[in-house]
Amino acid sequence: MNIRFYNSMTRAKEVFKPLSGKRVGMYTCGPTVYNFAHIGNFRAYVFEDLLRRTLEFFGYQVTQVMNLTDVDDKTIRGAKNAGIPLDEYTEPYKNAFFSDMAALRVERAEVYPAATDHIPEMIELIQTLLGKGVAYKSPDGSIYFSIDKFPDYGKLSKVDLDSQRAGERVKLDEYAKDSVADFALWKAWDEDDGDVFWESPWGKGRPGWHIECSAMSMKYLGETFDIHTGGIDNMFPHHEDEIAQSEAATGKTFVNYWLHCGYLVVNGEKMSKSLGNFFTLRDLRENGWRDREIRAALLSGHYRKMLDFSERLLEQTRSVLKSLDGLFDRLSRRVSSSSFDTPEGSLGDAVEGAGKVFAESIADDLNVAGAWAAVHALAKQANKALDSNEVSARDAELALDTFRKFDRILAVLDVPSGDGGANGVPGEVASLVERRSAARKAKDFASADAIRDELLALGWTVKDTPDGAVVTPTATSPPGK
C-alpha cells in the first residue's frame, strides 16, 4: 500500500518514495529547553510520533533525529536571569522533556543532538557559506546569510519577497513573519551573552538558531534526506532559512518531504499565560487528566488542521477510552471462558473491513478521523455480537489482535495482551510504571512519587529492584480498578 503525505513544499499530496528503499531519514524540530514544554509543543511531538509509527507500521525503518536547542536568545536570557551557567539552567528542562515524552508514549528518536555539542559542525558550515560568497561579516563581527544570493528563497513559505530591503539584517533568533531580511549565522559576543560564547575564526560568539538545525540534521542524515517536520509556525522563518543555508552550501535538495502540523488553540483562543489557558502536562495532570487521555485528545484531529483543545474534548476522550476498555474486558473474558473449537461467529467480516479502512486511512496523509472511524465501527460490531452471544473465543481474540495492531499507531487503546498482560498487569498500569522509571532516570523524583501515588490509587504497589520496577496488586483493591 502506498503512503501519501501532503508536502508543504509543493502544496499537494504525494506518494512517499524514500531515498533508500525501506529506510527513512526524518528530522523533527525539538524543544528549546528554556522552560517546560506546553501542550501546543506536544501537539507537534505527538503528530511526529504518529508519523513515525505509521512508517514503522508499513515496514519502514526510521532513523529519526530530534534536536535540543540549548543555546539561543531565550536560554541565554533565562540562565542570566537565574544567575547560573547555561548548561545548569537547561538540564532540568531537558530531563522534564524526556519524562513528558515517555508519559505521552512518544517513541524515542535515534539521536537527540544538543546544539552546544555541535558548535564545530556549525562553524564548518558557516565557513563553507562564506567561501561560496552567500554569507558576509558585518561590522560588529557577526556573520549573516545574504538572501539575495539565494534566488529560491521563499519557495517553502511563499513569503512575499517584495518586502525585502537590501542590506536589512535580523540578529534575533526568532523574528516577525514580515521581516524578510538577512539572518544571523553567527552572533558576535556582546555583554548580554554573559559567559556564553565559543571561539571561532571570526572571534568569540555563538551560532544563530537556524544554522543549528542545518548542521545537525546533515551530520546525522546526510545532505539530502527524506522528511522534515515541525509546527506550521516554524515554516517561516526557521525552515525557510534552513533550506537557504543548506542548499546554498551543498547545491543539493535539502529535504524531499516537508510536513507541518497546525496550531493548537484552547477553548477557541490562542494559548497564552495572560488568558490563563496556557497548559503544561503537569498542569493537566493536576486537573485530573491522565497522560493517555491527553495523548488521545491530541490525536483526535487531522495534524494539518487547527486543534481546539478543551475540557470538553478531554471529557469526550475519557468517555471513548472508558467504553473501549469495557469492550476489551468483555472480549478478554470471552477468550478465557470459551473454547477455541467453538464455531466462528459474525465478527470475521467486521474485523477484516475495519483493518482495511484503518490502514487505508492512516496511509492517506495520516487521516486519523478515518482511523478512529474504523476503531469505532469494529467496537460497535463487537459489542453487538457479544450482546447476541455470537462471538467465539477465536473471534474475540481476532478482534483483540486487530485492536492491538491499531494501537501500534495510536498508542492509547491499552488492549490486554493475549496472556492477560505482562504478568497480568493492565496496559495503563504498565504505561505508568514505564513513565515512573523514565522520571526516576531523569532525576525527576517529584513526578516519580506522584506516579507511585497514582498507581496506589489504581490498586497497585510498585517496588524498585536491581532488575527494574515490579508492580503487584494491593491486598485491598482489585487490579486496575
N, C-alpha and C positions, 0 to 999 in steps of 0.2 A: 504494500500500500504506500503510495506517495504521500509525503508530508508537504503541506503548503504553508508558507508563512507570508504575512504582509511585510514587505520590505519597505522600510521608511525611505530608503534612497529612491526607489522607483515609484512609490505610492501605489503599489499593486501587489496582489498575492502571487507568489512564485513557488514552483515546485522546488523543494530543497535538494540541492545537489552539493554535498561536501567536497572539499578539495581532494580528500584521500579516502576513497572507499567508504567504510563504515566508521571512520574516525572523524570526530568533530572537535574543532578548537573553538572555545567560547570564552569571551571576556565579558565580565559583568562589573559594572561600576559599584564599588563597595562603599562603606561608610567613611565619612570624615569624623574621626574619633575625638571630637571636642565636647560631646555630650552623649546622653543616652539616645539611641535611635528611637524615632517616633513611629506611630502606626502608618504614616504615609510612606516612610522608608521601607517598612516591612511589606507594604503592598507590592513594591518593586521586587524585593527579595523573594517573596512567595511566588510571584509571577515567574521569576527566573528559575526557581525550583521546579515549578510546573513544566517549564520548557525543558529543563534538564531531564526530569523524569519521563517526559514524553519521548524524548530522543532515545533514552535507555529502553523504554517500553517497546520501541520499534527496532531494537537491536543495534543501536549506535553506541560506540564507545566515546564518552565525552571527557575531554580534558578542559576543565573549567578553571579560569584564573579570576579571582576577585581581589581587587586592590584594597589596601587600607591606607587612606590618606591621613598620615600622621604628621604632616607639616604643611601648613597653609596659613592664610591670614587668621582664620578662626582659632586654630590650635595654638598658634604663637600668642595671640591675644589672651586666650584662656590661661596659658601657662604663666604669662607675665602677670596677669591679674591675681593668680593664685600664689605667685612668688615661688614657684618650683620649676625644676628643669622640665623641658618639653616631654621627654620620654616618661618621666614620672607622672606628668599630667595626663598623657594619653593612655597609659597602661590600663587603668581601671575601666575605661570606656571600651577598649579592645576586649577585655575579659567579659564585660557585660554583653557586648555584641555577640560573642560566640555562645554565651549562655542563652541569650534570647533566640538565636538561630536554632539551637538544639531544641528549645522549647516549642518552636513552631515547626519542628520536624523538617527543617530545610537540610537537604543533603550537603555534606561538606564538599567544597571545591577542592581540586587537587593542589592548588597553590594559592596562598594568601600573601602576596608580596607587599611589604610595607615600604612606603616611599623613602623613608630615611635609610633603608638598606640598599637603595639602588641609585644613589647620587652619581656614582661613576658612569653608569649607563646613560643617565640624563645628560651629563657633561659631554659625553662622546657624541650623543645625538645632536646636541646644540652645536658642537664643533663641525659636524657634517653640514648642518644648515648654514652656518657661517661660510664654510668653504664653497657652498653652492650659490652663495650670493642672495639667499632668500631671508637671511637674518642680518641684523646690524646691531652695533653697540651704540647706546645712547650716551649723552654727555655725563650722566650720573653713574655709568658703568654697567647698567642693566643691558640685557640682550633682548631684542624684540624680533618677532616674526613679521615680515613685510607682506601683508595680504595682497597687495597689488602685484606681487611677484608670483602669485599662485592664481592663475586665471579661473580655476574651478571653484574658488572659494564661494561658499553658499549653496553648493549643489545638494547638500543634505537638507538643510533647513529652509532653503528657498528664500533666504533673507534678502531684503532689498539693499542691494549694493549701491544704489543711488545715494544712500545716506552717508556713504563713505567720504571722509575728508582726508586728503593726503597728508600724511605726517602725524595724524592724531594717534596717540598711544594710550593704552589702558594698562595700568600696572596692577590693578586689583585682580585677584584670582577669579572672582565672580563679578560680572558687570551686567548692566541693563541690556535687554534684548534689542534696543535700538542703537546700541553702541557698536557700530561696525568700525573697528579700529585695529591697528597693530597691537598684538598682545605679548605679554612678557613671557619669555622662555627662561630667563634667569634674572632674579631680582638682586641688585646690588644691596649690600647690607646698609641699614640705617639704624639709628638709635631705637626705633620702635621694635626692631627684631631682637633686642637684648643680646643674649648669648647664643642665639640660634643662627648659625651660619656654617658654611663649608667653604674650603678653599677651592678656587677654580683658576683657569688661565686668565680670567678677567677680574680676579680679585675675590674677596670673600663675599658670600651671598648665599642664596638658596634658590631652588628651582620654582618655576611657576607651576600652578596646579595642572595645566593641560599637558605639559611635557611629561609629567609623571606617568600618566596612563599610556602614552605612546611608547615610552621607553620600556615599561614593564610588560605591556602586552606583547610587544615584538620580541622581547627577550625570551618569553616562555612559549609563544605561539607562532613565531615567525613573522616575516614582513607582510605576509598576507594570510589572513585566517578567515574562518567561516562566519562566525556570529559575534556581534557586539550588541549588548543590551543596556538598558537603563531607563530611567523615567523620562517622560516627554519633556520635562523641564531641563534636561541635560542636552537636548538636541542642539540648542544654541545657547551659549557659545561653545560649551565644552566639547561636544562631539564634532562640531564643525571645525574647531581648532585642532583637535586630534587628527582629523583627516588631512588638513592642510599641511601640518608639520611632518606627518608620517609619509604622505605621498610625495611631498617635496624632497624628502630625504632619500627615499628609495626608488622613486619613479614607478612604483607598482601600486595596484589597487590595495588599499589598506584592509578593508573588510568587505565581504561579499553580501552579507545579510545584516541589516540593522533592524532591531526590534525594540520598540518603545512602549511602555505602559502608560496609561492615562493617569490623570490626577485623582487623588482621594480627597473627598470633602467630608465634613462631619455635619450631619443634620442639614445638608444643603448649603453649608457655608464653608469657606476656606478655613482650614485649620490654623489657629493662631492662639498663642497664650493669652492675648488680651480678651478673646472671646470665651475663654475657659473651655475650649473644645480641643485642646492640644493634649494628646494621649501618648504615653509610652506603654509598653507591655506591662510594666509594673502598675501603672495607673489602672489599667483594665482589670488586672488580677485583683487589685484592692476593691474594685467594684463588683467582684464576684464572678467574673467571666473566666472560663478555663481556656488554656492555650489552644486546645483542639477546636473549640468553638470560634476562637479568633481567627485561626487559620482557615476554617471552613467559610467564615464570613468574607475573608479576603479573596477566597476563590469563588465567590458567588456570582461574579460578573465577568464579562469578557475583559481581558487585560488591556485592550486598547480604548475602552470606554471609561468615562469618569465613574468612580465608585462612591456612592453615598453611604458612608459608614455611620451607622446609627444604633441606638439601643434596640430599636425595633428590628433591625437586621440581625443583631445578635440573638434576640429572643426567638426569631424565626429559625435561625440556625440551630439554636439549642433544641427547639421542638423537633426539627427534622432529624437531628442526630439521636435524640432520645427514641423517636419512633423506629429508626433503623436499628438501634441497639436492641429494642424489643423483638424485632423481626429476627435478628441474628440469634437471639436467645431461643426463640421458637424453633428455628431451623436446626440449631445445635442439639436441642432436646429431641427433635425428630431423628436426627442421625444416631443418637445414643440409644434411643428407645425402639428403633425399628430394625428389621433385618435388611441387609443389602440384597437379599434374594427377592424382596418384595417387588412386584412388577412396577415398572416406571409409571409415574403419574402424568400430570399435564404441564409440567414445568419445562420440559426439554426445549420446545419451540421458543418459549419466552426467554430462556437463558441464551439461546443462540442469537435471537433477534436483538436482545439488549447488548450482547457483546459486540455485535456488528455495528450497531448505532454508536456505541461508546467509542469504538476505535475510529470510525469514520469522522465523528465529531471532533475528537481531540486532534486528529491529523489535519483537520481543516482550520489552521491558524489558531489552535488551542481553544476550540469552541467549547467552553465549559458548560454553557447552557444546554447544549445537546448532550454532553456527557452526563450532566446531572439528570436530564430527562430520561436517559437510559437507566440510571440508577433507580429513579422513582418508578419507572414502568415495571422493572423487574421486581421491585419491592411490592408493588400493588398486586402483581400476578402471584407472587409467592404467598402473600397474606391471604389472598382469595383462595388459593389452592389449599393452604393449611386449614382455613376455616371449613372447607369442604372435605377435609381429610383425604385429599388426593395427592399427597406428597410422600413419595417413598424416601427411604434413607439415602438411596443413591441420588435422587433428585435434589434432596436437601443439601447434600454435600456438594453436588454440582453447582447449585445456586450460591452456596457459601464461597466456593472456589472462584466463581465469577466475580463476586463482590471483592474478594481478595485481589484479583487482577486489577479491578478498578482502583483499588486502594494503593496499588503500586504508583499510581499517578496522583491521586487525591490526598492520600496520607491523612485521612481524618475519620475513616469508617471504623477502624479498630475491629475488624472482623475476627472472631475467635479462630485460632489455628485448628487444624484437624484433630489435634490431641487435646483440645480444650485450652490451648495456650501453653507457653513455656512454663512447665511445672504447674499448670492450672492458673497462671497469672493472667488476668484480663489485659487486653491491649492498652487501655487507658492507664492502668497501673504500671505496666511495663514502660510506657512512654514517660510517666512521671519519674520513675526510677532512673531512666536514661538522662532526663533533664537535671535531676539532682546530682548525678555523677558529673555531668558537664559543669554544673555550678561549682561543685567542690574542686574540680580540676582548675577552674578559673579563679579559685580562692574567693568566690562569692558565697561566703558561708551564711549570710543572712538569707539569701534565696534558697540555699540548700535546706536550712532549718524550716523555712516556710513550706517547702515541698514535703518535708518529712511530716509536718502537721497536716498537710492536705491528704497524705497517704493514710495517716491515722484516722482522719475523718471518713475516709472511704473503707476503713476496716482492715488496714494493712500496716504491719510493723516492718521497718527497714533496719537492717544491720549491716555495717561495713566490715568486710572480711578481707584477708590478703588476696582473695580471688575475685573481689568486687562486691557490690551491694547485693544483699539477699533479702527478699521480702517474704513474709509469712502472714497469713490471716490472723487477726487478733481473735482472742477467745470470745469476745463479747459481740462481735459484728460479723455478719456473713460476708464472704469475699466480694469485693467490688460493689457493695451496696452503700 
